[in-house]
């Protein structure tokens, strides 16, 4: 109860840094600054939001300089005064608007941050705080300026009369489409806190799955990098020591030794171009992956056919598909709408095709399960439970069970993969380095035997 009273008291304090000014003289100087007066021209609204720079004074006399996207100066003025500020100046940020910065979104919020944000928001609403006040508290608690600005923009939109889902949607790609659609559904059913809790759990699971995959792939990635560095070092600095010696002796060398010596000579002469070529290749592949659907489909298909790795990727897709599907169905979202939402939020092109087929089947009066029948990317167990859910009318609970089952399977698989990768990568590294060293050392023994 005491903590709740502190939250209520914090709402009477201005948003922003509440540190005391350094001295009384500065406070008096700030308090004597003239408050801005609006003119009729300030009420002219733009067709779309533009960025404004503002200067305001809080109740303790501290000067706040920040930016806000709005349709007019009046909107900015009204928002600031509602937060307890004295508005000193509002000007259009012409440079930002010419560069289109007001239309650019911040990076999408991570699953970890979404889990924290939704959990805290639900907790405050359950404690009796109005929605706007709950987000104000989150803005006060935010550590980074960008997060604080984001929450203030949501408060600004809510004060303008829009719904929470609309306020989220206006923040560009910061909030996932799934979350926006689920919030929109909750606004119709009146179960906002229930949806917030479920979505917080959803993003917690998503974050845990992501961390599991990263954990599984970190070790081989580190070993691969070490192997590459050692390989380059040997080719550039070790092999050349033997090249000059063998050239002086004029002995016949094994084919593998000649190849490695030629590679070493080429690398020494063109190391900068080779490095630039590698970087350029990686950049081109990343751009192609992000922008060319057929290329992305081919890469994903290849990854999903690599032994061991394929199961991790497929389980990840199944978990997120079934868990998302269950959440949508449990909140009475129509199946056709659910499939369309699922098709938009997944990044896997194979699953997009499966979902697209299911939408076509639904339009023809058939079930969702038909498009997943005999599909290599959708395990048989998941398919059978999908069919059972359709037949019994318990599709939501069945999909939750599928998600829970494959979450456990993925954890076990990642643990096994960690145990398997270490010896495999050690053998791989030893093999690569060993071949190179043998290729340059064996000729020495041959020459020694010839001389003896």
C-alpha positions in Angstrom: 0.0 0.0 0.0 2.9 2.3 0.8 4.5 1.7 -2.6 1.2 2.5 -4.3 1.0 5.8 -2.4 4.4 6.7 -3.7 3.3 6.0 -7.2 0.3 8.3 -6.8 2.6 11.0 -5.3 5.0 10.7 -8.2 2.2 11.6 -10.6 2.2 15.1 -9.1 5.8 15.6 -10.0 6.9 16.6 -13.5 8.2 14.1 -16.0 11.9 14.4 -16.4 15.0 14.8 -14.3 13.9 16.2 -10.9 17.4 16.9 -9.6 17.7 20.2 -7.7 19.4 23.2 -9.5 22.9 23.9 -8.3 22.0 27.1 -6.5 19.1 29.4 -5.6 20.3 32.1 -8.1 19.8 29.8 -11.0 16.3 28.8 -9.7 15.3 32.5 -9.5 16.7 33.1 -13.0 14.7 30.2 -14.4 11.5 31.2 -12.6 11.7 34.7 -14.1 11.8 33.5 -17.7 8.7 34.6 -19.6 6.0 32.0 -20.3 5.2 31.6 -24.0 1.9 33.1 -25.3 0.1 31.3 -28.2 -1.0 33.1 -31.3 -3.8 32.2 -33.8 -1.1 30.9 -36.2 0.1 28.4 -33.6 -3.3 26.6 -33.9 -2.8 25.8 -37.6 -2.6 22.0 -37.9 -0.4 20.2 -40.4 -1.7 17.2 -42.5 0.9 15.0 -40.7 3.0 15.1 -37.6 6.1 17.2 -37.7 8.9 17.6 -35.1 8.9 20.5 -32.7 11.6 21.6 -30.3 10.4 22.9 -27.0 11.8 24.7 -23.9 9.8 24.3 -20.7 10.2 24.8 -17.0 9.1 22.3 -14.3 7.7 23.1 -10.9 11.2 23.1 -9.3 12.5 25.6 -11.8 14.5 23.2 -13.9 14.7 23.9 -17.6 13.7 21.1 -20.0 14.8 21.0 -23.6 13.3 18.2 -25.7 11.5 17.4 -28.9 8.0 16.1 -29.7 6.2 15.1 -32.9 2.7 16.7 -33.2 0.3 18.3 -35.7 0.6 21.8 -34.3 2.2 24.0 -31.7 -1.0 24.1 -29.8 -0.9 20.3 -29.4 2.6 20.5 -28.0 1.6 23.3 -25.7 -1.5 21.5 -24.4 0.5 18.4 -23.7 3.2 20.2 -21.8 0.9 22.2 -19.6 -1.1 19.0 -18.8 2.2 17.5 -17.5 2.7 20.5 -15.1 5.3 22.4 -17.2 5.4 26.2 -17.9 6.0 26.4 -21.7 8.7 28.9 -22.6 9.2 28.3 -26.3 8.1 26.0 -29.1 9.7 26.0 -32.5 9.6 23.8 -35.5 12.7 21.6 -35.9 13.2 22.5 -39.6 16.4 20.4 -40.0 14.8 17.3 -38.6 11.7 17.8 -40.7 13.7 18.3 -43.9 15.6 15.1 -43.2 12.3 13.3 -42.5 13.4 12.4 -39.0 9.9 12.8 -37.6 8.8 10.0 -39.9 11.6 7.7 -38.9 10.9 5.1 -36.2 13.2 4.0 -33.4 14.4 0.4 -33.5 11.8 -2.2 -32.6 11.5 -2.8 -28.9 13.2 -6.1 -27.9 11.2 -9.0 -26.5 12.9 -8.5 -23.1 11.9 -4.8 -23.0 8.4 -5.7 -24.2 8.0 -8.2 -21.4 9.1 -5.7 -18.7 6.9 -2.9 -20.2 3.8 -5.0 -20.5 4.2 -6.6 -17.0 4.7 -3.2 -15.3 1.8 -1.6 -17.2 -0.5 -4.4 -16.2 0.6 -4.2 -12.6 -0.1 -0.5 -12.4 -3.5 -0.8 -14.0 -4.4 -3.6 -11.6 -3.4 -1.4 -8.8 -6.1 1.1 -9.8 -4.1 3.6 -11.8 -5.7 5.0 -15.0 -4.0 4.0 -18.2 -2.5 7.4 -18.9 -1.2 7.7 -15.3 0.3 4.2 -15.5 2.4 5.1 -18.6 3.4 8.4 -16.9 4.9 6.4 -14.1 6.7 4.2 -16.6 8.1 7.4 -18.2 9.4 8.6 -14.8 11.1 5.3 -14.2 12.6 5.0 -17.7 16.4 5.2 -17.6 17.2 6.0 -21.2 16.0 9.3 -22.8 14.7 7.5 -25.9 12.5 5.3 -23.8 11.2 8.2 -21.8 10.5 10.1 -25.0 8.6 7.1 -26.4 6.4 6.8 -23.3 5.7 10.6 -23.4 4.6 10.3 -27.0 2.2 7.5 -26.1 0.8 9.7 -23.3 0.5 12.6 -25.8 -1.5 10.3 -28.2 -3.8 9.1 -25.4 -4.5 12.6 -24.3 -5.4 13.4 -27.9 -8.2 10.8 -27.6 -6.9 7.8 -29.4 -7.0 4.3 -28.1 -3.9 2.4 -26.7 -3.6 0.3 -29.9 -3.8 3.4 -32.1 -1.1 5.1 -29.9 1.1 2.0 -30.3 0.5 1.9 -34.1 1.5 5.6 -34.4 5.0 4.8 -33.0 6.0 3.2 -36.3 7.6 -0.3 -36.0 8.5 0.0 -32.4 5.7 -2.2 -31.2 5.0 -5.5 -33.0 1.9 -5.9 -35.2 0.8 -8.9 -33.1 0.8 -6.8 -29.9 -1.1 -4.0 -31.6 -3.8 -6.4 -32.8 -4.1 -8.1 -29.5 -4.5 -4.8 -27.7 -7.1 -3.8 -30.2 -9.0 -7.0 -29.4 -8.8 -6.4 -25.7 -10.3 -2.9 -26.2 -13.3 -4.6 -27.7 -13.6 -7.3 -24.9 -12.6 -5.0 -22.0 -9.9 -7.4 -20.8 -6.8 -5.2 -21.2 -4.8 -6.5 -18.2 -5.4 -10.1 -19.2 -4.0 -9.5 -22.7 -1.1 -7.5 -21.3 -0.2 -10.5 -19.0 -0.5 -13.0 -21.8 1.5 -10.9 -24.2 4.2 -10.3 -21.5 4.4 -14.1 -21.1 4.5 -14.5 -24.9 7.5 -12.1 -25.3 9.2 -13.7 -22.3 9.0 -17.1 -24.0 10.2 -15.5 -27.3 13.2 -14.0 -25.5 14.1 -17.2 -23.8 14.0 -19.1 -27.1 16.1 -16.5 -28.8 18.7 -16.7 -26.0 18.8 -20.5 -26.2 19.6 -20.4 -29.9 22.2 -17.6 -29.4 23.7 -19.7 -26.6 23.9 -22.8 -28.8 25.5 -20.9 -31.7 27.9 -18.7 -29.7 30.5 -21.4 -29.1 30.8 -22.6 -32.7 30.9 -19.0 -33.9 33.8 -18.1 -31.5 35.7 -21.3 -32.6 35.2 -20.5 -36.2 36.5 -16.9 -35.8 39.5 -18.2 -33.8 40.2 -20.8 -36.5 40.0 -18.1 -39.2 42.4 -15.9 -37.4 44.9 -18.7 -36.7 44.6 -19.9 -40.3 45.3 -16.4 -41.7 48.2 -16.0 -39.3 49.8 -19.2 -40.4 49.4 -18.4 -44.1 50.7 -14.9 -43.8 53.6 -15.3 -41.2 54.5 -19.0 -40.8 54.3 -20.4 -44.3 56.4 -17.7 -45.9 59.3 -18.7 -43.6 59.4 -22.1 -45.4 58.7 -20.7 -48.9 62.1 -19.0 -49.1 63.9 -22.1 -47.7 62.3 -24.5 -50.2 63.0 -22.1 -53.1 66.7 -22.1 -52.2 66.9 -25.8 -52.0 65.0 -26.3 -55.3 63.5 -29.6 -54.1 60.4 -31.3 -55.5 57.5 -30.5 -53.2 54.2 -32.3 -52.7 51.1 -30.8 -54.5 49.4 -29.8 -51.3 52.6 -27.9 -50.2 52.8 -26.1 -53.5 49.1 -25.1 -53.3 49.5 -23.7 -49.7 52.7 -21.8 -50.7 50.9 -20.2 -53.7 47.9 -19.3 -51.4 50.3 -17.7 -49.0 52.1 -15.7 -51.7 48.7 -14.5 -53.1 47.4 -13.6 -49.6 50.5 -11.6 -48.8 50.2 -9.6 -52.0 46.4 -9.0 -51.9 45.4 -9.2 -48.2 43.7 -5.8 -48.4 41.7 -6.7 -51.4 40.8 -10.1 -50.0 39.6 -8.5 -46.8 37.5 -5.9 -48.7 36.1 -8.7 -50.8 35.0 -10.7 -47.8 33.3 -7.7 -46.2 31.7 -6.8 -49.5 30.4 -10.3 -49.9 28.9 -10.4 -46.4 27.2 -7.0 -47.0 25.8 -8.1 -50.3 24.5 -11.3 -48.9 22.8 -9.5 -46.0 21.2 -7.0 -48.3 20.0 -9.8 -50.6 18.6 -11.7 -47.6 16.7 -8.7 -46.4 15.3 -7.6 -49.8 15.1 -10.6 -52.1 12.3 -13.0 -51.1 13.5 -15.9 -53.2 17.0 -15.7 -51.9 15.8 -15.5 -48.3 13.6 -18.5 -49.0 16.5 -20.5 -50.3 18.8 -19.6 -47.4 16.1 -20.5 -44.8 15.4 -23.8 -46.7 19.1 -24.7 -46.6 19.4 -23.9 -42.9 16.3 -25.9 -42.1 17.9 -29.0 -43.8 21.3 -28.9 -41.9 21.4 -31.9 -39.5 20.7 -31.0 -35.8 20.4 -27.2 -36.6 17.3 -27.9 -38.7 15.4 -29.2 -35.6 16.3 -26.1 -33.6 15.1 -23.8 -36.3 11.9 -25.8 -37.0 11.1 -26.1 -33.3 11.5 -22.3 -32.9 9.1 -21.6 -35.7 6.6 -24.2 -34.4 6.7 -22.7 -30.9 6.1 -19.2 -32.0 3.4 -20.2 -34.6 1.4 -22.3 -32.1 1.8 -19.9 -29.2 0.8 -16.9 -31.2 -2.1 -18.9 -32.8 -3.3 -20.0 -29.4 -3.2 -16.4 -28.0 -5.3 -15.1 -31.0 -7.8 -18.0 -30.8 -8.2 -17.7 -27.0 -9.2 -14.1 -27.4 -11.8 -14.9 -30.0 -10.0 -13.5 -33.0 -11.4 -15.1 -36.2 -9.3 -17.9 -37.6 -9.0 -16.1 -41.0 -7.8 -12.9 -39.3 -5.5 -15.0 -37.0 -3.8 -16.6 -40.0 -3.4 -13.3 -41.8 -1.8 -11.8 -38.7 0.5 -14.9 -38.4 1.5 -14.4 -42.0 2.6 -10.8 -41.3 4.6 -11.4 -38.2 6.7 -14.4 -39.2 10.0 -13.8 -40.9 10.2 -17.4 -42.2 9.3 -17.7 -45.9 8.5 -21.4 -45.7 5.9 -20.7 -42.9 4.5 -17.8 -44.8 3.7 -20.1 -47.7 2.1 -22.6 -45.4 0.0 -19.9 -43.8 -0.9 -18.5 -47.2 -2.1 -21.9 -48.3 -4.2 -22.2 -45.1 -5.9 -18.9 -45.8 -6.8 -20.1 -49.2 -8.1 -23.4 -47.7 -10.2 -21.4 -45.2 -11.7 -19.4 -48.0 -12.7 -22.6 -49.7 -14.4 -23.9 -46.6 -11.6 -26.3 -45.6 -9.7 -26.5 -42.3 -6.4 -24.9 -41.3 -4.7 -28.3 -40.9 -5.0 -29.3 -44.5 -2.1 -27.0 -45.6 0.1 -28.5 -42.9 -0.4 -32.1 -43.8 2.7 -34.0 -44.9 4.9 -30.8 -44.6 8.5 -31.4 -43.7 8.7 -28.0 -41.9 5.7 -28.9 -39.6 6.3 -31.9 -37.3 3.8 -34.8 -37.4 3.0 -34.4 -33.6 2.1 -30.8 -34.1 0.0 -31.6 -37.1 -2.0 -34.3 -35.3 -2.7 -32.0 -32.4 -3.8 -29.3 -34.8 -6.2 -31.8 -36.4 -7.5 -32.8 -33.0 -8.0 -29.2 -32.0 -10.1 -28.5 -35.1 -12.2 -31.6 -34.6 -12.9 -31.0 -30.9 -13.3 -27.2 -31.1 -10.4 -26.8 -28.6 -7.8 -25.3 -31.0 -6.5 -22.8 -28.6 -5.7 -25.2 -25.7 -4.2 -27.7 -28.2 -1.9 -25.1 -29.7 -0.8 -24.1 -26.2 0.2 -27.8 -25.5 2.1 -28.0 -28.7 4.0 -24.8 -27.8 4.8 -26.2 -24.4 5.9 -29.6 -25.7 8.3 -28.2 -28.3 9.7 -25.5 -25.9 10.8 -28.4 -23.7 12.1 -30.3 -26.8 14.1 -27.3 -27.9 15.7 -26.9 -24.5 16.8 -30.5 -24.5 18.1 -30.2 -28.1 20.1 -27.1 -27.4 21.7 -28.8 -24.4 22.7 -31.8 -26.5 24.0 -29.5 -29.3 26.3 -27.7 -26.8 27.8 -31.1 -25.8 28.2 -32.2 -29.4 29.6 -28.9 -30.8 32.7 -28.6 -28.5 34.5 -31.8 -29.6 33.4 -31.4 -33.3 34.8 -27.8 -33.4 38.0 -28.8 -31.7 38.6 -31.6 -34.2 37.7 -29.2 -37.1 40.2 -26.5 -35.8 42.9 -29.1 -35.2 42.3 -30.6 -38.6 42.6 -27.4 -40.6 45.7 -26.2 -38.7 47.2 -29.7 -38.8 46.9 -30.0 -42.6 48.6 -26.7 -43.2 51.5 -27.5 -40.8 52.0 -31.0 -42.2 52.0 -29.6 -45.7 55.0 -27.3 -44.9 56.8 -29.6 -42.5 56.6 -33.0 -44.3 58.9 -31.8 -47.2 61.6 -31.1 -44.6 61.6 -34.7 -43.5 61.7 -35.8 -47.2 64.7 -33.6 -47.9 66.4 -34.8 -44.7 66.0 -38.4 -45.8 67.4 -37.6 -49.2 70.5 -36.0 -47.7 71.0 -38.9 -45.3 
